[in-house]
Amino acid sequence: MTTRGFTLLIFLATVISWLNFLTVLIYIDPYKGGLMAIVFFYSSVILAFIGTLYVTGNLIRKRFVKYQPSFQRLRVAWRQAIWFTTLVIGLVFLYQKSLLTLLNVILLVVILLILEFFFISYKKEI
């Protein structure tokens, strides 16, 4: 599969995820749906954010970083989309549990930055 085909597949999955997210927002009442409503909400928004951020990051890197191999560009875009989605969903979850304080936000950002720096500096030995 080519990188263009992979990105197109992710784009189509992202559109379906956004439609799924809108369906959850419109038709499911979180107070009556219980745990399954929360699971559907978070899973649909996570998939939609990851797909959107991946496609956006990949297109930006393709446009502005000329001499980067495509597999490396895709890996970095995928990893950073996951980190940013984790940050956003983590903030929403902390807000839902009334735990959104400046200290918790800083702690979450520092943990994600440490993970990103670890993956940047990690060199696989062949």
A tleap script that builds the chain and sets N, CA, C and O, in Angstrom:
source leaprc.protein.ff14SB
mol = sequence {
  NMET THR THR ARG GLY PHE THR LEU LEU ILE
  PHE LEU ALA THR VAL ILE SER TRP LEU ASN
  PHE LEU THR VAL LEU ILE TYR ILE ASP PRO
  TYR LYS GLY GLY LEU MET ALA ILE VAL PHE
  PHE TYR SER SER VAL ILE LEU ALA PHE ILE
  GLY THR LEU TYR VAL THR GLY ASN LEU ILE
  ARG LYS ARG PHE VAL LYS TYR GLN PRO SER
  PHE GLN ARG LEU ARG VAL ALA TRP ARG GLN
  ALA ILE TRP PHE THR THR LEU VAL ILE GLY
  LEU VAL PHE LEU TYR GLN LYS SER LEU LEU
  THR LEU LEU ASN VAL ILE LEU LEU VAL VAL
  ILE LEU LEU ILE LEU GLU PHE PHE PHE ILE
  SER TYR LYS LYS GLU CILE
}
set mol.1.N position { 0.846 -1.172 0.000 }
set mol.1.CA position { 0.000 0.000 0.000 }
set mol.1.C position { 0.895 1.241 0.000 }
set mol.1.O position { 1.869 1.315 0.750 }
set mol.2.N position { 0.561 2.188 -0.829 }
set mol.2.CA position { 1.337 3.418 -0.907 }
set mol.2.C position { 0.959 4.351 0.231 }
set mol.2.O position { -0.075 4.171 0.875 }
set mol.3.N position { 1.801 5.348 0.474 }
set mol.3.CA position { 1.494 6.312 1.533 }
set mol.3.C position { 0.262 7.132 1.179 }
set mol.3.O position { -0.506 7.510 2.063 }
set mol.4.N position { 0.068 7.407 -0.103 }
set mol.4.CA position { -1.122 8.148 -0.531 }
set mol.4.C position { -2.386 7.325 -0.261 }
set mol.4.O position { -3.385 7.859 0.220 }
set mol.5.N position { -2.340 6.029 -0.571 }
set mol.5.CA position { -3.483 5.156 -0.309 }
set mol.5.C position { -3.766 5.024 1.178 }
set mol.5.O position { -4.922 5.012 1.599 }
set mol.6.N position { -2.693 4.922 1.981 }
set mol.6.CA position { -2.858 4.826 3.428 }
set mol.6.C position { -3.485 6.097 3.991 }
set mol.6.O position { -4.390 6.032 4.823 }
set mol.7.N position { -3.003 7.249 3.538 }
set mol.7.CA position { -3.551 8.520 4.012 }
set mol.7.C position { -5.004 8.685 3.575 }
set mol.7.O position { -5.821 9.204 4.335 }
set mol.8.N position { -5.333 8.254 2.370 }
set mol.8.CA position { -6.717 8.317 1.908 }
set mol.8.C position { -7.614 7.411 2.748 }
set mol.8.O position { -8.741 7.782 3.077 }
set mol.9.N position { -7.120 6.234 3.093 }
set mol.9.CA position { -7.885 5.319 3.941 }
set mol.9.C position { -8.117 5.914 5.327 }
set mol.9.O position { -9.217 5.814 5.871 }
set mol.10.N position { -7.098 6.524 5.891 }
set mol.10.CA position { -7.235 7.177 7.196 }
set mol.10.C position { -8.191 8.361 7.093 }
set mol.10.O position { -8.980 8.595 8.009 }
set mol.11.N position { -8.134 9.107 6.001 }
set mol.11.CA position { -9.053 10.230 5.806 }
set mol.11.C position { -10.510 9.748 5.771 }
set mol.11.O position { -11.376 10.343 6.412 }
set mol.12.N position { -10.771 8.691 5.038 }
set mol.12.CA position { -12.139 8.154 4.977 }
set mol.12.C position { -12.596 7.643 6.342 }
set mol.12.O position { -13.746 7.849 6.732 }
set mol.13.N position { -11.706 6.983 7.060 }
set mol.13.CA position { -12.042 6.512 8.406 }
set mol.13.C position { -12.296 7.691 9.346 }
set mol.13.O position { -13.140 7.602 10.237 }
set mol.14.N position { -11.573 8.786 9.151 }
set mol.14.CA position { -11.770 9.977 9.977 }
set mol.14.C position { -13.130 10.613 9.710 }
set mol.14.O position { -13.812 11.035 10.643 }
set mol.15.N position { -13.522 10.682 8.456 }
set mol.15.CA position { -14.848 11.225 8.125 }
set mol.15.C position { -15.943 10.369 8.769 }
set mol.15.O position { -16.906 10.902 9.321 }
set mol.16.N position { -15.794 9.052 8.697 }
set mol.16.CA position { -16.769 8.161 9.327 }
set mol.16.C position { -16.766 8.346 10.842 }
set mol.16.O position { -17.821 8.300 11.475 }
set mol.17.N position { -15.590 8.555 11.423 }
set mol.17.CA position { -15.501 8.777 12.872 }
set mol.17.C position { -16.184 10.076 13.285 }
set mol.17.O position { -16.855 10.122 14.316 }
set mol.18.N position { -16.018 11.136 12.485 }
set mol.18.CA position { -16.699 12.397 12.807 }
set mol.18.C position { -18.219 12.246 12.683 }
set mol.18.O position { -18.966 12.789 13.496 }
set mol.19.N position { -18.674 11.512 11.670 }
set mol.19.CA position { -20.109 11.262 11.547 }
set mol.19.C position { -20.619 10.444 12.731 }
set mol.19.O position { -21.714 10.689 13.237 }
set mol.20.N position { -19.823 9.475 13.165 }
set mol.20.CA position { -20.185 8.681 14.333 }
set mol.20.C position { -20.245 9.551 15.583 }
set mol.20.O position { -21.149 9.396 16.403 }
set mol.21.N position { -19.289 10.464 15.733 }
set mol.21.CA position { -19.278 11.374 16.870 }
set mol.21.C position { -20.522 12.268 16.872 }
set mol.21.O position { -21.136 12.475 17.919 }
set mol.22.N position { -20.891 12.791 15.713 }
set mol.22.CA position { -22.099 13.618 15.637 }
set mol.22.C position { -23.344 12.809 15.963 }
set mol.22.O position { -24.262 13.317 16.607 }
set mol.23.N position { -23.383 11.554 15.525 }
set mol.23.CA position { -24.515 10.685 15.844 }
set mol.23.C position { -24.612 10.457 17.349 }
set mol.23.O position { -25.707 10.479 17.912 }
set mol.24.N position { -23.486 10.240 17.994 }
set mol.24.CA position { -23.481 10.048 19.445 }
set mol.24.C position { -23.956 11.313 20.145 }
set mol.24.O position { -24.736 11.236 21.095 }
set mol.25.N position { -23.499 12.476 19.692 }
set mol.25.CA position { -23.921 13.731 20.320 }
set mol.25.C position { -25.414 13.992 20.167 }
set mol.25.O position { -26.063 14.488 21.087 }
set mol.26.N position { -25.949 13.657 19.007 }
set mol.26.CA position { -27.345 13.976 18.729 }
set mol.26.C position { -28.298 12.967 19.355 }
set mol.26.O position { -29.312 13.365 19.928 }
set mol.27.N position { -28.005 11.686 19.264 }
set mol.27.CA position { -28.994 10.665 19.596 }
set mol.27.C position { -28.813 9.972 20.941 }
set mol.27.O position { -29.731 9.284 21.386 }
set mol.28.N position { -27.682 10.122 21.601 }
set mol.28.CA position { -27.473 9.397 22.854 }
set mol.28.C position { -27.460 10.381 24.017 }
set mol.28.O position { -26.699 11.349 24.029 }
set mol.29.N position { -28.318 10.110 24.991 }
set mol.29.CA position { -28.380 10.914 26.206 }
set mol.29.C position { -27.411 10.307 27.225 }
set mol.29.O position { -27.583 9.154 27.621 }
set mol.30.N position { -26.396 11.066 27.655 }
set mol.30.CA position { -25.393 10.481 28.551 }
set mol.30.C position { -25.958 10.124 29.928 }
set mol.30.O position { -25.406 9.262 30.612 }
set mol.31.N position { -27.044 10.770 30.339 }
set mol.31.CA position { -27.610 10.466 31.642 }
set mol.31.C position { -28.442 9.192 31.623 }
set mol.31.O position { -28.536 8.498 32.636 }
set mol.32.N position { -29.041 8.882 30.492 }
set mol.32.CA position { -29.835 7.665 30.377 }
set mol.32.C position { -29.034 6.501 29.805 }
set mol.32.O position { -29.349 5.342 30.075 }
set mol.33.N position { -28.014 6.794 29.029 }
set mol.33.CA position { -27.222 5.754 28.363 }
set mol.33.C position { -26.245 5.047 29.279 }
set mol.33.O position { -25.849 3.914 29.009 }
set mol.34.N position { -25.856 5.696 30.351 }
set mol.34.CA position { -24.946 5.083 31.299 }
set mol.34.C position { -23.530 4.952 30.776 }
set mol.34.O position { -23.031 5.817 30.057 }
set mol.35.N position { -22.896 3.862 31.148 }
set mol.35.CA position { -21.501 3.634 30.813 }
set mol.35.C position { -21.285 3.483 29.306 }
set mol.35.O position { -20.280 3.960 28.778 }
set mol.36.N position { -22.200 2.837 28.621 }
set mol.36.CA position { -22.040 2.642 27.178 }
set mol.36.C position { -22.069 3.974 26.422 }
set mol.36.O position { -21.364 4.130 25.426 }
set mol.37.N position { -22.861 4.914 26.875 }
set mol.37.CA position { -22.893 6.234 26.231 }
set mol.37.C position { -21.543 6.931 26.382 }
set mol.37.O position { -21.060 7.559 25.440 }
set mol.38.N position { -20.940 6.824 27.551 }
set mol.38.CA position { -19.627 7.430 27.787 }
set mol.38.C position { -18.565 6.746 26.920 }
set mol.38.O position { -17.700 7.411 26.350 }
set mol.39.N position { -18.635 5.418 26.826 }
set mol.39.CA position { -17.667 4.671 26.006 }
set mol.39.C position { -17.811 5.060 24.538 }
set mol.39.O position { -16.808 5.285 23.861 }
set mol.40.N position { -19.044 5.143 24.038 }
set mol.40.CA position { -19.259 5.546 22.643 }
set mol.40.C position { -18.764 6.968 22.399 }
set mol.40.O position { -18.157 7.247 21.365 }
set mol.41.N position { -19.022 7.866 23.346 }
set mol.41.CA position { -18.578 9.249 23.195 }
set mol.41.C position { -17.065 9.329 23.100 }
set mol.41.O position { -16.524 9.898 22.152 }
set mol.42.N position { -16.376 8.754 24.091 }
set mol.42.CA position { -14.920 8.854 24.107 }
set mol.42.C position { -14.271 8.118 22.943 }
set mol.42.O position { -13.314 8.627 22.359 }
set mol.43.N position { -14.764 6.937 22.592 }
set mol.43.CA position { -14.141 6.204 21.483 }
set mol.43.C position { -14.328 6.936 20.155 }
set mol.43.O position { -13.410 6.973 19.336 }
set mol.44.N position { -15.503 7.516 19.935 }
set mol.44.CA position { -15.713 8.230 18.677 }
set mol.44.C position { -14.889 9.512 18.604 }
set mol.44.O position { -14.354 9.838 17.544 }
set mol.45.N position { -14.778 10.232 19.692 }
set mol.45.CA position { -14.005 11.477 19.661 }
set mol.45.C position { -12.501 11.178 19.580 }
set mol.45.O position { -11.762 11.932 18.946 }
set mol.46.N position { -12.045 10.102 20.205 }
set mol.46.CA position { -10.634 9.738 20.121 }
set mol.46.C position { -10.265 9.380 18.683 }
set mol.46.O position { -9.261 9.866 18.162 }
set mol.47.N position { -11.061 8.541 18.047 }
set mol.47.CA position { -10.770 8.157 16.663 }
set mol.47.C position { -10.837 9.348 15.716 }
set mol.47.O position { -10.023 9.463 14.799 }
set mol.48.N position { -11.809 10.235 15.937 }
set mol.48.CA position { -11.939 11.411 15.076 }
set mol.48.C position { -10.752 12.353 15.238 }
set mol.48.O position { -10.224 12.856 14.246 }
set mol.49.N position { -10.325 12.598 16.478 }
set mol.49.CA position { -9.171 13.478 16.712 }
set mol.49.C position { -7.887 12.894 16.163 }
set mol.49.O position { -7.117 13.598 15.510 }
set mol.50.N position { -7.642 11.613 16.419 }
set mol.50.CA position { -6.409 11.007 15.931 }
set mol.50.C position { -6.352 11.068 14.411 }
set mol.50.O position { -5.318 11.423 13.845 }
set mol.51.N position { -7.437 10.730 13.755 }
set mol.51.CA position { -7.453 10.770 12.292 }
set mol.51.C position { -7.255 12.164 11.744 }
set mol.51.O position { -6.485 12.365 10.806 }
set mol.52.N position { -7.949 13.129 12.326 }
set mol.52.CA position { -7.833 14.513 11.862 }
set mol.52.C position { -6.419 15.049 12.061 }
set mol.52.O position { -5.844 15.656 11.158 }
set mol.53.N position { -5.868 14.820 13.242 }
set mol.53.CA position { -4.528 15.323 13.520 }
set mol.53.C position { -3.470 14.592 12.701 }
set mol.53.O position { -2.472 15.193 12.304 }
set mol.54.N position { -3.678 13.301 12.444 }
set mol.54.CA position { -2.732 12.555 11.610 }
set mol.54.C position { -2.720 13.100 10.182 }
set mol.54.O position { -1.656 13.385 9.632 }
set mol.55.N position { -3.894 13.244 9.588 }
set mol.55.CA position { -3.962 13.724 8.201 }
set mol.55.C position { -3.411 15.142 8.113 }
set mol.55.O position { -2.665 15.456 7.186 }
set mol.56.N position { -3.762 15.992 9.054 }
set mol.56.CA position { -3.264 17.367 9.049 }
set mol.56.C position { -1.752 17.408 9.226 }
set mol.56.O position { -1.052 18.097 8.484 }
set mol.57.N position { -1.249 16.666 10.216 }
set mol.57.CA position { 0.200 16.640 10.454 }
set mol.57.C position { 0.968 16.077 9.282 }
set mol.57.O position { 2.045 16.569 8.947 }
set mol.58.N position { 0.423 15.048 8.655 }
set mol.58.CA position { 1.088 14.453 7.498 }
set mol.58.C position { 1.140 15.443 6.333 }
set mol.58.O position { 2.174 15.569 5.677 }
set mol.59.N position { 0.053 16.133 6.077 }
set mol.59.CA position { 0.036 17.102 4.978 }
set mol.59.C position { 0.976 18.272 5.244 }
set mol.59.O position { 1.653 18.744 4.330 }
set mol.60.N position { 1.023 18.736 6.478 }
set mol.60.CA position { 1.926 19.845 6.814 }
set mol.60.C position { 3.373 19.412 6.656 }
set mol.60.O position { 4.183 20.148 6.092 }
set mol.61.N position { 3.708 18.217 7.153 }
set mol.61.CA position { 5.075 17.727 7.018 }
set mol.61.C position { 5.450 17.479 5.559 }
set mol.61.O position { 6.583 17.738 5.155 }
set mol.62.N position { 4.506 16.982 4.775 }
set mol.62.CA position { 4.785 16.732 3.366 }
set mol.62.C position { 5.068 18.039 2.631 }
set mol.62.O position { 5.898 18.085 1.724 }
set mol.63.N position { 4.383 19.076 3.025 }
set mol.63.CA position { 4.541 20.371 2.354 }
set mol.63.C position { 5.820 21.091 2.767 }
set mol.63.O position { 6.508 21.666 1.923 }
set mol.64.N position { 6.148 21.064 4.076 }
set mol.64.CA position { 7.235 21.896 4.569 }
set mol.64.C position { 8.542 21.151 4.838 }
set mol.64.O position { 9.603 21.776 4.845 }
set mol.65.N position { 8.498 19.843 5.058 }
set mol.65.CA position { 9.723 19.075 5.295 }
set mol.65.C position { 9.980 18.256 4.041 }
set mol.65.O position { 9.366 17.210 3.828 }
set mol.66.N position { 10.885 18.742 3.224 }
set mol.66.CA position { 11.074 18.160 1.900 }
set mol.66.C position { 11.876 16.860 1.919 }
set mol.66.O position { 11.558 15.935 1.171 }
set mol.67.N position { 12.901 16.771 2.753 }
set mol.67.CA position { 13.832 15.647 2.664 }
set mol.67.C position { 13.645 14.672 3.825 }
set mol.67.O position { 14.608 14.327 4.510 }
set mol.68.N position { 12.435 14.240 4.041 }
set mol.68.CA position { 12.151 13.264 5.084 }
set mol.68.C position { 11.507 12.044 4.431 }
set mol.68.O position { 10.556 12.184 3.662 }
set mol.69.N position { 12.018 10.850 4.729 }
set mol.69.CA position { 11.401 9.650 4.145 }
set mol.69.C position { 9.936 9.541 4.557 }
set mol.69.O position { 9.556 9.929 5.661 }
set mol.70.N position { 9.123 9.008 3.651 }
set mol.70.CA position { 7.681 8.988 3.902 }
set mol.70.C position { 7.313 8.143 5.110 }
set mol.70.O position { 6.412 8.519 5.860 }
set mol.71.N position { 7.984 7.009 5.326 }
set mol.71.CA position { 7.647 6.186 6.482 }
set mol.71.C position { 7.963 6.907 7.784 }
set mol.71.O position { 7.242 6.750 8.770 }
set mol.72.N position { 9.036 7.697 7.797 }
set mol.72.CA position { 9.378 8.462 8.997 }
set mol.72.C position { 8.365 9.593 9.217 }
set mol.72.O position { 7.962 9.857 10.350 }
set mol.73.N position { 7.961 10.250 8.142 }
set mol.73.CA position { 6.968 11.315 8.239 }
set mol.73.C position { 5.649 10.775 8.775 }
set mol.73.O position { 5.015 11.405 9.620 }
set mol.74.N position { 5.234 9.609 8.285 }
set mol.74.CA position { 3.983 9.004 8.742 }
set mol.74.C position { 4.072 8.582 10.196 }
set mol.74.O position { 3.115 8.745 10.953 }
set mol.75.N position { 5.218 8.038 10.592 }
set mol.75.CA position { 5.383 7.598 11.977 }
set mol.75.C position { 5.326 8.783 12.939 }
set mol.75.O position { 4.685 8.703 13.988 }
set mol.76.N position { 5.992 9.875 12.585 }
set mol.76.CA position { 5.995 11.063 13.449 }
set mol.76.C position { 4.603 11.678 13.506 }
set mol.76.O position { 4.149 12.065 14.583 }
set mol.77.N position { 3.921 11.775 12.382 }
set mol.77.CA position { 2.570 12.343 12.364 }
set mol.77.C position { 1.616 11.490 13.202 }
set mol.77.O position { 0.785 12.019 13.941 }
set mol.78.N position { 1.743 10.187 13.083 }
set mol.78.CA position { 0.886 9.274 13.843 }
set mol.78.C position { 1.139 9.412 15.350 }
set mol.78.O position { 0.195 9.515 16.134 }
set mol.79.N position { 2.416 9.412 15.747 }
set mol.79.CA position { 2.772 9.505 17.161 }
set mol.79.C position { 2.309 10.829 17.763 }
set mol.79.O position { 1.748 10.849 18.859 }
set mol.80.N position { 2.538 11.927 17.060 }
set mol.80.CA position { 2.151 13.222 17.608 }
set mol.80.C position { 0.635 13.405 17.628 }
set mol.80.O position { 0.112 14.104 18.496 }
set mol.81.N position { -0.067 12.796 16.695 }
set mol.81.CA position { -1.534 12.836 16.737 }
set mol.81.C position { -2.044 12.103 17.968 }
set mol.81.O position { -3.001 12.544 18.604 }
set mol.82.N position { -1.413 10.992 18.306 }
set mol.82.CA position { -1.814 10.250 19.504 }
set mol.82.C position { -1.513 11.051 20.762 }
set mol.82.O position { -2.335 11.088 21.678 }
set mol.83.N position { -0.341 11.699 20.825 }
set mol.83.CA position { -0.006 12.491 22.018 }
set mol.83.C position { -0.978 13.657 22.199 }
set mol.83.O position { -1.470 13.889 23.303 }
set mol.84.N position { -1.253 14.383 21.126 }
set mol.84.CA position { -2.139 15.541 21.256 }
set mol.84.C position { -3.565 15.116 21.589 }
set mol.84.O position { -4.250 15.788 22.360 }
set mol.85.N position { -4.012 14.008 21.014 }
set mol.85.CA position { -5.336 13.488 21.352 }
set mol.85.C position { -5.387 13.065 22.812 }
set mol.85.O position { -6.387 13.296 23.491 }
set mol.86.N position { -4.316 12.446 23.298 }
set mol.86.CA position { -4.251 12.068 24.711 }
set mol.86.C position { -4.346 13.302 25.605 }
set mol.86.O position { -5.008 13.275 26.643 }
set mol.87.N position { -3.687 14.375 25.199 }
set mol.87.CA position { -3.760 15.618 25.969 }
set mol.87.C position { -5.179 16.166 26.006 }
set mol.87.O position { -5.688 16.492 27.078 }
set mol.88.N position { -5.818 16.269 24.856 }
set mol.88.CA position { -7.171 16.840 24.790 }
set mol.88.C position { -8.171 15.967 25.546 }
set mol.88.O position { -8.971 16.480 26.328 }
set mol.89.N position { -8.131 14.653 25.321 }
set mol.89.CA position { -9.064 13.759 25.985 }
set mol.89.C position { -8.774 13.707 27.485 }
set mol.89.O position { -9.694 13.612 28.298 }
set mol.90.N position { -7.501 13.769 27.843 }
set mol.90.CA position { -7.145 13.822 29.262 }
set mol.90.C position { -7.703 15.059 29.939 }
set mol.90.O position { -8.189 14.982 31.067 }
set mol.91.N position { -7.641 16.199 29.263 }
set mol.91.CA position { -8.204 17.426 29.822 }
set mol.91.C position { -9.724 17.334 29.948 }
set mol.91.O position { -10.294 17.775 30.945 }
set mol.92.N position { -10.375 16.764 28.944 }
set mol.92.CA position { -11.835 16.592 29.013 }
set mol.92.C position { -12.201 15.649 30.153 }
set mol.92.O position { -13.156 15.903 30.888 }
set mol.93.N position { -11.449 14.566 30.303 }
set mol.93.CA position { -11.723 13.607 31.368 }
set mol.93.C position { -11.497 14.236 32.744 }
set mol.93.O position { -12.298 14.034 33.657 }
set mol.94.N position { -10.407 14.998 32.894 }
set mol.94.CA position { -10.159 15.682 34.163 }
set mol.94.C position { -11.262 16.686 34.468 }
set mol.94.O position { -11.671 16.822 35.621 }
set mol.95.N position { -11.743 17.386 33.458 }
set mol.95.CA position { -12.844 18.328 33.654 }
set mol.95.C position { -14.118 17.599 34.072 }
set mol.95.O position { -14.848 18.066 34.946 }
set mol.96.N position { -14.378 16.466 33.452 }
set mol.96.CA position { -15.580 15.692 33.778 }
set mol.96.C position { -15.540 15.222 35.232 }
set mol.96.O position { -16.576 15.186 35.896 }
set mol.97.N position { -14.360 14.863 35.730 }
set mol.97.CA position { -14.214 14.373 37.104 }
set mol.97.C position { -13.929 15.495 38.099 }
set mol.97.O position { -13.630 15.226 39.262 }
set mol.98.N position { -14.016 16.754 37.653 }
set mol.98.CA position { -13.742 17.939 38.482 }
set mol.98.C position { -12.331 17.924 39.053 }
set mol.98.O position { -12.120 18.329 40.197 }
set mol.99.N position { -11.377 17.466 38.277 }
set mol.99.CA position { -9.978 17.418 38.689 }
set mol.99.C position { -9.095 18.312 37.826 }
set mol.99.O position { -7.869 18.214 37.884 }
set mol.100.N position { -9.700 19.173 37.037 }
set mol.100.CA position { -8.937 20.025 36.128 }
set mol.100.C position { -8.373 21.213 36.892 }
set mol.100.O position { -9.041 22.230 37.080 }
set mol.101.N position { -7.131 21.060 37.326 }
set mol.101.CA position { -6.419 22.141 37.994 }
set mol.101.C position { -5.149 22.427 37.202 }
set mol.101.O position { -4.743 21.628 36.359 }
set mol.102.N position { -4.538 23.548 37.470 }
set mol.102.CA position { -3.315 23.916 36.756 }
set mol.102.C position { -2.213 22.890 36.993 }
set mol.102.O position { -1.467 22.559 36.072 }
set mol.103.N position { -2.107 22.391 38.201 }
set mol.103.CA position { -1.084 21.407 38.512 }
set mol.103.C position { -1.299 20.112 37.715 }
set mol.103.O position { -0.335 19.540 37.206 }
set mol.104.N position { -2.528 19.650 37.603 }
set mol.104.CA position { -2.807 18.436 36.835 }
set mol.104.C position { -2.542 18.636 35.340 }
set mol.104.O position { -2.052 17.725 34.673 }
set mol.105.N position { -2.859 19.811 34.815 }
set mol.105.CA position { -2.597 20.101 33.410 }
set mol.105.C position { -1.096 20.102 33.150 }
set mol.105.O position { -0.632 19.515 32.173 }
set mol.106.N position { -0.337 20.760 34.023 }
set mol.106.CA position { 1.121 20.796 33.873 }
set mol.106.C position { 1.698 19.395 33.971 }
set mol.106.O position { 2.588 19.041 33.198 }
set mol.107.N position { 1.211 18.598 34.898 }
set mol.107.CA position { 1.688 17.233 35.055 }
set mol.107.C position { 1.414 16.387 33.810 }
set mol.107.O position { 2.277 15.625 33.373 }
set mol.108.N position { 0.224 16.518 33.244 }
set mol.108.CA position { -0.117 15.776 32.029 }
set mol.108.C position { 0.763 16.205 30.858 }
set mol.108.O position { 1.235 15.358 30.100 }
set mol.109.N position { 0.987 17.502 30.701 }
set mol.109.CA position { 1.834 18.005 29.612 }
set mol.109.C position { 3.271 17.532 29.794 }
set mol.109.O position { 3.914 17.139 28.821 }
set mol.110.N position { 3.782 17.562 31.014 }
set mol.110.CA position { 5.155 17.120 31.265 }
set mol.110.C position { 5.304 15.630 30.966 }
set mol.110.O position { 6.301 15.224 30.370 }
set mol.111.N position { 4.344 14.816 31.362 }
set mol.111.CA position { 4.401 13.376 31.074 }
set mol.111.C position { 4.418 13.127 29.574 }
set mol.111.O position { 5.201 12.309 29.091 }
set mol.112.N position { 3.562 13.825 28.829 }
set mol.112.CA position { 3.529 13.643 27.381 }
set mol.112.C position { 4.805 14.156 26.716 }
set mol.112.O position { 5.268 13.565 25.740 }
set mol.113.N position { 5.376 15.239 27.223 }
set mol.113.CA position { 6.639 15.742 26.671 }
set mol.113.C position { 7.784 14.767 26.933 }
set mol.113.O position { 8.630 14.557 26.063 }
set mol.114.N position { 7.817 14.177 28.115 }
set mol.114.CA position { 8.846 13.181 28.415 }
set mol.114.C position { 8.713 11.990 27.480 }
set mol.114.O position { 9.717 11.490 26.971 }
set mol.115.N position { 7.495 11.529 27.247 }
set mol.115.CA position { 7.282 10.421 26.320 }
set mol.115.C position { 7.719 10.787 24.901 }
set mol.115.O position { 8.345 9.977 24.217 }
set mol.116.N position { 7.396 11.991 24.463 }
set mol.116.CA position { 7.789 12.421 23.116 }
set mol.116.C position { 9.307 12.511 23.000 }
set mol.116.O position { 9.876 12.063 22.004 }
set mol.117.N position { 9.965 13.079 23.996 }
set mol.117.CA position { 11.427 13.167 23.956 }
set mol.117.C position { 12.067 11.782 23.990 }
set mol.117.O position { 13.106 11.563 23.368 }
set mol.118.N position { 11.453 10.851 24.710 }
set mol.118.CA position { 11.954 9.483 24.714 }
set mol.118.C position { 11.878 8.886 23.317 }
set mol.118.O position { 12.845 8.282 22.853 }
set mol.119.N position { 10.753 9.041 22.643 }
set mol.119.CA position { 10.609 8.473 21.305 }
set mol.119.C position { 11.481 9.192 20.276 }
set mol.119.O position { 11.924 8.575 19.307 }
set mol.120.N position { 11.733 10.482 20.473 }
set mol.120.CA position { 12.630 11.196 19.569 }
set mol.120.C position { 14.054 10.679 19.727 }
set mol.120.O position { 14.751 10.478 18.733 }
set mol.121.N position { 14.494 10.462 20.964 }
set mol.121.CA position { 15.888 10.082 21.212 }
set mol.121.C position { 16.129 8.587 21.072 }
set mol.121.O position { 17.283 8.165 21.009 }
set mol.122.N position { 15.089 7.780 21.021 }
set mol.122.CA position { 15.259 6.341 20.949 }
set mol.122.C position { 15.705 5.933 19.552 }
set mol.122.O position { 15.019 6.199 18.564 }
set mol.123.N position { 16.836 5.299 19.484 }
set mol.123.CA position { 17.362 4.814 18.207 }
set mol.123.C position { 17.344 3.303 18.244 }
set mol.123.O position { 17.917 2.688 19.144 }
set mol.124.N position { 16.687 2.705 17.269 }
set mol.124.CA position { 16.622 1.245 17.209 }
set mol.124.C position { 17.925 0.721 16.599 }
set mol.124.O position { 18.314 1.116 15.500 }
set mol.125.N position { 18.582 -0.165 17.325 }
set mol.125.CA position { 19.797 -0.798 16.825 }
set mol.125.C position { 19.417 -2.008 15.980 }
set mol.125.O position { 18.608 -2.835 16.400 }
set mol.126.N position { 19.994 -2.108 14.800 }
set mol.126.CA position { 19.685 -3.237 13.913 }
set mol.126.C position { 20.767 -4.287 14.027 }
set mol.126.O position { 20.697 -5.320 13.362 }
savepdb mol mol.pdb
quit
